[in-house]
Amino acid sequence: MKVTKLVSTCDLKDCPTIYATDRGTFLVQGETPPDHGLQIPAHETLVEIPMELLQKAISDRLI
């Protein structure tokens, strides 16, 4: 899979980031919230990202 960085909240490797793939999907890097209280399948996960990341992606017309 080819992954392309679209937008991040900083220039470091460990910040919330949105990536595009050559599969027509997105990958999202963020924190795993321990207190979400949701029941999700074992093969899935949740990540929490700041609203500013999505706002930046939208204003930059990336998504």
Phi, psi and omega per residue, in radians:
M1 nan 2.316 3.058
K2 -1.620 2.286 -3.096
V3 -2.091 2.302 3.129
T4 -2.139 2.213 3.112
K5 -1.229 2.203 3.124
L6 -1.705 -0.913 -3.052
V7 -2.725 2.556 3.140
S8 -2.510 2.851 3.098
T9 -1.581 -0.056 3.055
C10 -2.825 3.095 -3.104
D11 -1.608 -0.022 3.140
L12 -1.436 2.933 -3.121
K13 -1.390 -0.330 -3.006
D14 -1.875 0.596 3.123
C15 -1.902 2.747 3.041
P16 -0.956 2.294 -3.031
T17 -2.536 2.583 2.993
I18 -1.983 2.284 3.120
Y19 -2.079 2.617 2.988
A20 -1.834 2.590 3.089
T21 -2.013 2.879 3.078
D22 -1.364 0.076 3.083
R23 -1.664 0.014 -3.090
G24 1.381 0.466 3.134
T25 -2.188 3.034 3.074
F26 -2.077 2.582 2.963
L27 -1.976 2.435 -3.134
V28 -2.144 2.221 3.090
Q29 -1.814 2.275 3.131
G30 -2.947 -2.982 3.130
E31 -1.401 2.558 3.010
T32 -1.582 1.960 -3.103
P33 -1.330 2.157 -3.092
P34 -1.374 -0.282 -2.991
D35 -1.996 0.553 -3.057
H36 -1.308 -0.462 3.095
G37 1.206 0.240 -3.127
L38 -1.684 2.686 3.032
Q39 -1.731 1.935 3.116
I40 -2.160 2.668 3.141
P41 -1.057 2.646 -3.107
A42 -1.061 -0.485 -3.109
H43 -1.492 0.012 3.117
E44 -2.053 2.889 3.085
T45 -2.520 2.928 3.059
L46 -2.044 2.501 2.981
V47 -2.266 2.579 3.127
E48 -1.903 2.245 3.136
I49 -2.205 2.661 3.131
P50 -1.254 2.563 3.113
M51 -0.991 -0.609 -3.118
E52 -1.051 -0.494 3.120
L53 -1.163 -0.806 3.100
L54 -1.168 -0.697 3.101
Q55 -1.059 -0.715 3.125
K56 -1.152 -0.761 3.135
A57 -1.080 -0.707 3.131
I58 -1.221 -0.809 -3.119
S59 -1.154 -0.511 3.078
D60 -1.481 0.058 -3.138
R61 0.977 0.704 3.137
L62 -1.623 -0.457 3.097
I63 -2.383 nan nan
